[in-house]
């Protein structure tokens, strides 16, 4: 049986990505401090100028947890 909560739907949709736009997406749900560290690590590995990296969406899940999706190009070539 498929779970039908909004979070489950969002996770399934983000896992699909947007076909044909060339970006890779990753979605995380982490405590605020860990979310900040993870985003910084991604921007360090995939610099915005070369990979067009950006936080595509984010939301506060409550209890100091953040869910966010980062997108970037797979290659800087």
KOLSEFI-164451 format. One record per residue: residue number from 1; residue in one letter; x, y, z of N, C-alpha, C, O in turn. Coordinates in nm, 4 decimals. Each point is the difference from the previous one (the first is absolute). Layout:
// KOLSEFI-164451
VEXKE | NUM | A | X | Y | Z | X | Y | Z | X | Y | Z | X | Y | Z
...
***
This chain:
// KOLSEFI-164451
VEXKE | 1 | X | 0.0836 | -0.1180 | 0.0000 | -0.0836 | 0.1180 | 0.0000 | 0.0886 | 0.1250 | 0.0000 | 0.0999 | 0.0058 | 0.0717
VEXKE | 2 | X | -0.1362 | 0.0915 | -0.1503 | 0.0755 | 0.1243 | -0.0121 | -0.0486 | 0.0975 | 0.1062 | -0.1199 | 0.0245 | 0.0134
VEXKE | 3 | X | 0.2145 | 0.0308 | 0.0617 | -0.0348 | 0.0998 | 0.1004 | -0.0407 | 0.1289 | -0.0695 | 0.0564 | 0.0354 | -0.1035
VEXKE | 4 | X | -0.1540 | 0.0349 | 0.1597 | -0.0542 | 0.1189 | -0.0657 | 0.0142 | 0.1271 | 0.0831 | -0.0806 | 0.0919 | -0.0149
VEXKE | 5 | X | 0.1796 | -0.0847 | 0.1006 | 0.0206 | 0.1237 | 0.0744 | 0.0663 | 0.1021 | -0.0919 | 0.0642 | -0.0389 | -0.0975
VEXKE | 6 | X | -0.0778 | 0.1679 | 0.1258 | 0.0647 | 0.1017 | -0.0847 | 0.1514 | -0.0191 | -0.0096 | 0.0586 | 0.0198 | -0.1065
VEXKE | 7 | X | 0.0047 | -0.0581 | 0.2174 | 0.1453 | -0.0206 | -0.0027 | 0.0362 | -0.1151 | -0.0941 | 0.0959 | 0.0104 | -0.0764
VEXKE | 8 | X | -0.1723 | -0.1203 | 0.0815 | 0.0274 | -0.1136 | -0.0886 | -0.0154 | 0.0401 | -0.1464 | 0.0809 | -0.0380 | -0.0846
VEXKE | 9 | X | -0.1840 | 0.1141 | 0.0562 | -0.0211 | 0.0467 | -0.1366 | 0.1157 | 0.0880 | -0.0453 | 0.0502 | -0.0150 | -0.1114
VEXKE | 10 | X | -0.0078 | 0.1070 | 0.1979 | 0.1115 | 0.0889 | -0.0345 | 0.1271 | -0.0797 | -0.0249 | 0.0745 | 0.0300 | -0.0934
VEXKE | 11 | X | -0.0488 | -0.1309 | 0.1755 | 0.1204 | -0.0822 | -0.0183 | -0.0048 | -0.0766 | -0.1316 | 0.1009 | -0.0090 | -0.0699
VEXKE | 12 | X | -0.2170 | -0.0463 | 0.0355 | -0.0110 | -0.0726 | -0.1273 | 0.0193 | 0.0945 | -0.1183 | 0.0661 | -0.0350 | -0.0977
VEXKE | 13 | X | -0.1239 | 0.1547 | 0.1066 | 0.0125 | 0.0954 | -0.1100 | 0.1438 | 0.0491 | -0.0143 | 0.0498 | 0.0134 | -0.1117
VEXKE | 14 | X | 0.0175 | 0.0137 | 0.2239 | 0.1374 | 0.0498 | -0.0092 | 0.0944 | -0.1084 | -0.0485 | 0.1006 | 0.0303 | -0.0641
VEXKE | 15 | X | -0.1307 | -0.1557 | 0.0933 | 0.0842 | -0.1102 | -0.0461 | -0.0052 | -0.0122 | -0.1524 | 0.0969 | -0.0428 | -0.0627
VEXKE | 16 | X | -0.2080 | 0.0797 | 0.0051 | -0.0143 | -0.0063 | -0.1457 | 0.0821 | 0.1072 | -0.0700 | 0.0520 | -0.0218 | -0.1095
VEXKE | 17 | X | -0.0410 | 0.1371 | 0.1732 | 0.0681 | 0.1112 | -0.0664 | -0.0861 | 0.0529 | -0.1130 | -0.1107 | -0.0487 | -0.0230
VEXKE | 18 | X | 0.1607 | 0.1462 | -0.0457 | -0.0708 | 0.0564 | -0.1136 | 0.0698 | -0.0497 | -0.1248 | 0.1111 | 0.0420 | -0.0322
VEXKE | 19 | X | -0.1765 | -0.1297 | -0.0355 | 0.0590 | -0.0644 | -0.1165 | 0.0443 | 0.1021 | -0.1032 | -0.0738 | 0.0921 | -0.0349
VEXKE | 20 | X | 0.1957 | -0.1105 | -0.0129 | 0.0470 | 0.0794 | -0.1110 | 0.0588 | 0.1359 | 0.0325 | 0.0470 | 0.0682 | -0.0911
VEXKE | 21 | X | -0.0474 | -0.0255 | 0.2168 | 0.0566 | 0.1320 | 0.0268 | 0.1496 | -0.0064 | 0.0290 | 0.0643 | 0.1045 | 0.0107
VEXKE | 22 | X | -0.0070 | -0.2246 | 0.0025 | 0.1439 | -0.0157 | 0.0152 | 0.0522 | 0.0135 | 0.1418 | 0.1189 | -0.0223 | 0.0229
VEXKE | 23 | X | -0.2035 | 0.0582 | 0.0734 | 0.0453 | 0.0178 | 0.1373 | -0.0140 | -0.1282 | 0.0814 | -0.0885 | -0.0820 | -0.0243
VEXKE | 24 | X | 0.1778 | 0.0672 | 0.1211 | -0.0130 | -0.1056 | 0.1001 | -0.0574 | 0.0638 | 0.1250 | 0.0351 | 0.1128 | 0.0347
VEXKE | 25 | X | -0.1225 | -0.1842 | 0.0322 | -0.0632 | 0.0513 | 0.1210 | 0.0188 | -0.0971 | 0.1150 | -0.0002 | -0.1218 | -0.0177
VEXKE | 26 | X | 0.0166 | 0.1800 | 0.1370 | 0.0079 | -0.0790 | 0.1225 | -0.0881 | 0.0687 | 0.1029 | 0.0048 | 0.1220 | 0.0160
VEXKE | 27 | X | -0.0855 | -0.2018 | 0.0538 | -0.0861 | 0.0538 | 0.1047 | 0.0437 | -0.0571 | 0.1332 | 0.0264 | -0.1196 | 0.0125
VEXKE | 28 | X | -0.0191 | 0.2072 | 0.0877 | 0.0444 | -0.0378 | 0.1335 | -0.1013 | 0.0488 | 0.1028 | -0.0649 | 0.1026 | -0.0205
VEXKE | 29 | X | 0.0511 | -0.1748 | 0.1300 | -0.0761 | 0.0439 | 0.1166 | 0.0926 | -0.0199 | 0.1195 | 0.0283 | -0.1130 | 0.0401
VEXKE | 30 | X | 0.0185 | 0.2246 | 0.0163 | 0.1025 | -0.0045 | 0.1042 | -0.0278 | 0.1048 | 0.1064 | -0.0725 | 0.0965 | -0.0247
VEXKE | 31 | X | 0.1304 | -0.1153 | 0.1440 | -0.0054 | 0.1086 | 0.0979 | 0.0662 | 0.1242 | -0.0602 | 0.0904 | -0.0113 | -0.0829
VEXKE | 32 | X | -0.1356 | 0.1290 | 0.1248 | 0.0432 | 0.1262 | -0.0605 | 0.1519 | 0.0128 | -0.0141 | 0.0483 | 0.0356 | -0.1075
VEXKE | 33 | X | 0.0277 | -0.0637 | 0.2134 | 0.1468 | 0.0146 | -0.0059 | 0.0606 | -0.0970 | -0.1019 | 0.0905 | 0.0371 | -0.0747
VEXKE | 34 | X | -0.1399 | -0.1602 | 0.0715 | 0.0514 | -0.0980 | -0.0970 | -0.0403 | 0.0379 | -0.1423 | 0.0772 | -0.0199 | -0.0937
VEXKE | 35 | X | -0.1963 | 0.0739 | 0.0775 | -0.0451 | 0.0442 | -0.1328 | 0.0913 | 0.1103 | -0.0525 | 0.0369 | 0.0009 | -0.1174
VEXKE | 36 | X | -0.0011 | 0.0915 | 0.2051 | 0.0899 | 0.1095 | -0.0382 | 0.1359 | -0.0555 | -0.0425 | 0.0555 | 0.0416 | -0.1017
VEXKE | 37 | X | -0.0024 | -0.1354 | 0.1799 | 0.1295 | -0.0607 | -0.0336 | -0.0063 | -0.0762 | -0.1315 | 0.0914 | 0.0093 | -0.0820
VEXKE | 38 | X | -0.1983 | -0.0841 | 0.0617 | -0.0138 | -0.0784 | -0.1246 | -0.0080 | 0.0925 | -0.1200 | 0.0647 | -0.0256 | -0.1015
VEXKE | 39 | X | -0.1423 | 0.1323 | 0.1109 | -0.0111 | 0.0947 | -0.1116 | 0.1355 | 0.0634 | -0.0302 | 0.0375 | 0.0122 | -0.1167
VEXKE | 40 | X | 0.0357 | 0.0279 | 0.2190 | 0.1327 | 0.0582 | -0.0215 | 0.0938 | -0.0987 | -0.0674 | 0.0767 | 0.0382 | -0.0884
VEXKE | 41 | X | -0.0817 | -0.1651 | 0.1289 | 0.0858 | -0.1023 | -0.0608 | -0.0346 | -0.0193 | -0.1477 | 0.0893 | -0.0167 | -0.0831
VEXKE | 42 | X | -0.2165 | 0.0190 | 0.0510 | -0.0419 | -0.0160 | -0.1399 | 0.0473 | 0.1186 | -0.0832 | 0.0504 | -0.0178 | -0.1110
VEXKE | 43 | X | -0.0666 | 0.1403 | 0.1650 | 0.0451 | 0.1186 | -0.0736 | 0.1520 | 0.0018 | -0.0146 | 0.0517 | 0.0537 | -0.0979
VEXKE | 44 | X | 0.0195 | -0.1110 | 0.1928 | 0.1464 | -0.0078 | -0.0113 | 0.0392 | -0.1004 | -0.1095 | 0.0909 | 0.0254 | -0.0791
VEXKE | 45 | X | -0.1601 | -0.1383 | 0.0760 | 0.0310 | -0.1029 | -0.0998 | -0.0466 | 0.0400 | -0.1402 | 0.0672 | -0.0283 | -0.0991
VEXKE | 46 | X | -0.1827 | 0.0940 | 0.0923 | -0.0579 | 0.0427 | -0.1275 | -0.0190 | 0.1523 | 0.0031 | -0.1112 | 0.0466 | 0.0246
VEXKE | 47 | X | 0.2166 | 0.0316 | -0.0490 | -0.0110 | 0.1461 | 0.0074 | -0.1096 | 0.0534 | -0.0926 | -0.0185 | -0.0472 | -0.1122
VEXKE | 48 | X | -0.0519 | 0.1457 | 0.1627 | -0.1122 | 0.0574 | -0.0735 | 0.0407 | 0.0488 | -0.1386 | -0.0736 | -0.0190 | -0.0968
VEXKE | 49 | X | 0.1899 | 0.0815 | 0.0872 | 0.0431 | 0.0576 | -0.1267 | 0.0227 | -0.1067 | -0.1079 | -0.0243 | 0.0258 | -0.1179
VEXKE | 50 | X | 0.0700 | -0.1433 | 0.1564 | 0.0313 | -0.1044 | -0.0980 | -0.1156 | -0.0973 | -0.0225 | -0.0186 | -0.0499 | -0.1110
VEXKE | 51 | X | -0.0591 | 0.0228 | 0.2161 | -0.1032 | -0.1041 | -0.0080 | -0.1421 | 0.0540 | 0.0093 | -0.0959 | -0.0772 | -0.0005
VEXKE | 52 | X | 0.0814 | 0.2096 | 0.0089 | -0.1321 | 0.0625 | 0.0146 | -0.0745 | -0.0565 | 0.1218 | -0.1216 | -0.0189 | -0.0043
VEXKE | 53 | X | 0.1943 | -0.0072 | 0.1107 | -0.0558 | -0.0604 | 0.1204 | -0.0915 | 0.0999 | 0.0708 | 0.0314 | 0.1186 | 0.0108
VEXKE | 54 | X | -0.1448 | -0.1691 | 0.0369 | -0.0900 | 0.0832 | 0.0779 | -0.0909 | -0.0854 | 0.0873 | -0.0267 | -0.1163 | -0.0300
VEXKE | 55 | X | -0.0199 | 0.1768 | 0.1384 | -0.1030 | -0.0641 | 0.0811 | -0.1314 | 0.0269 | -0.0728 | -0.0479 | 0.1132 | -0.0061
VEXKE | 56 | X | -0.0078 | -0.2184 | -0.0479 | -0.1205 | 0.0142 | -0.0817 | -0.1234 | 0.0243 | 0.0864 | -0.0877 | 0.0780 | -0.0374
VEXKE | 57 | X | 0.0804 | -0.1437 | 0.1519 | -0.1129 | 0.0193 | 0.0907 | 0.0411 | -0.0403 | 0.1403 | 0.0932 | -0.0782 | 0.0188
VEXKE | 58 | X | -0.1634 | 0.1322 | 0.0793 | 0.0228 | -0.0394 | 0.1380 | -0.1260 | 0.0278 | 0.0796 | -0.0832 | 0.0823 | -0.0382
VEXKE | 59 | X | 0.0708 | -0.1538 | 0.1514 | -0.1122 | 0.0239 | 0.0896 | 0.0364 | -0.0421 | 0.1408 | 0.0818 | -0.0896 | 0.0209
VEXKE | 60 | X | -0.1431 | 0.1548 | 0.0739 | 0.0194 | -0.0281 | 0.1416 | -0.0957 | -0.1127 | 0.0381 | -0.1214 | 0.0135 | -0.0146
VEXKE | 61 | X | 0.1765 | -0.1248 | 0.0637 | -0.0823 | -0.1139 | 0.0380 | -0.0424 | 0.0055 | 0.1466 | -0.0732 | -0.0870 | 0.0473
VEXKE | 62 | X | 0.1191 | 0.1885 | 0.0236 | -0.0301 | 0.0089 | 0.1430 | 0.1074 | -0.0708 | 0.0806 | 0.0809 | -0.0743 | -0.0555
VEXKE | 63 | X | -0.0797 | 0.0968 | 0.1846 | 0.0991 | -0.0609 | 0.0892 | 0.1426 | 0.0232 | -0.0476 | 0.0871 | -0.0843 | 0.0213
VEXKE | 64 | X | -0.0626 | 0.1987 | -0.0862 | 0.1321 | 0.0409 | -0.0479 | 0.0551 | -0.0895 | -0.1117 | 0.1216 | -0.0118 | -0.0153
VEXKE | 65 | X | -0.2091 | -0.0503 | -0.0616 | 0.0392 | -0.0804 | -0.1167 | -0.0337 | 0.0778 | -0.1261 | -0.1003 | 0.0710 | -0.0064
VEXKE | 66 | X | 0.1866 | -0.0859 | -0.0941 | -0.0175 | 0.0672 | -0.1292 | 0.0041 | -0.1055 | -0.1104 | 0.0824 | -0.0914 | 0.0032
VEXKE | 67 | X | -0.1706 | 0.1049 | -0.0989 | 0.0047 | -0.0830 | -0.1210 | 0.0374 | 0.0933 | -0.1148 | -0.0595 | 0.1066 | -0.0161
VEXKE | 68 | X | 0.1588 | -0.1474 | -0.0639 | 0.0398 | 0.0844 | -0.1123 | 0.0457 | -0.0851 | -0.1173 | 0.0455 | -0.1132 | 0.0162
VEXKE | 69 | X | -0.0592 | 0.1710 | -0.1343 | 0.0429 | -0.0648 | -0.1236 | 0.1042 | 0.0888 | -0.0662 | -0.0220 | 0.1194 | -0.0201
VEXKE | 70 | X | 0.1358 | -0.1794 | -0.0135 | 0.1079 | 0.0692 | -0.0684 | 0.0082 | -0.0554 | -0.1412 | -0.0094 | -0.1208 | -0.0215
VEXKE | 71 | X | 0.0271 | 0.2113 | -0.0747 | 0.0192 | -0.0466 | -0.1384 | 0.1321 | 0.0549 | -0.0521 | 0.0431 | 0.1087 | 0.0386
VEXKE | 72 | X | 0.0212 | -0.1858 | -0.1277 | 0.1239 | 0.0416 | -0.0634 | 0.0182 | -0.0776 | -0.1285 | -0.0584 | -0.1066 | -0.0193
VEXKE | 73 | X | 0.1401 | 0.1617 | -0.0676 | 0.0328 | -0.0715 | -0.1226 | 0.0959 | -0.1133 | 0.0341 | 0.0809 | 0.0140 | 0.0918
VEXKE | 74 | X | -0.0879 | -0.1256 | -0.1631 | 0.0879 | -0.1123 | 0.0324 | 0.1462 | 0.0239 | -0.0364 | 0.0886 | -0.0659 | 0.0545
VEXKE | 75 | X | -0.0623 | 0.1590 | -0.1455 | 0.1372 | 0.0238 | -0.0448 | 0.0187 | 0.1486 | -0.0279 | -0.0933 | 0.0690 | -0.0412
VEXKE | 76 | X | 0.2138 | -0.0214 | 0.0641 | 0.0304 | 0.1399 | -0.0305 | 0.0564 | 0.0158 | -0.1406 | 0.0390 | 0.1100 | -0.0392
VEXKE | 77 | X | -0.0344 | -0.2172 | -0.0356 | 0.0546 | 0.0038 | -0.1376 | -0.0951 | 0.0646 | -0.0964 | 0.0305 | 0.0111 | -0.1188
***
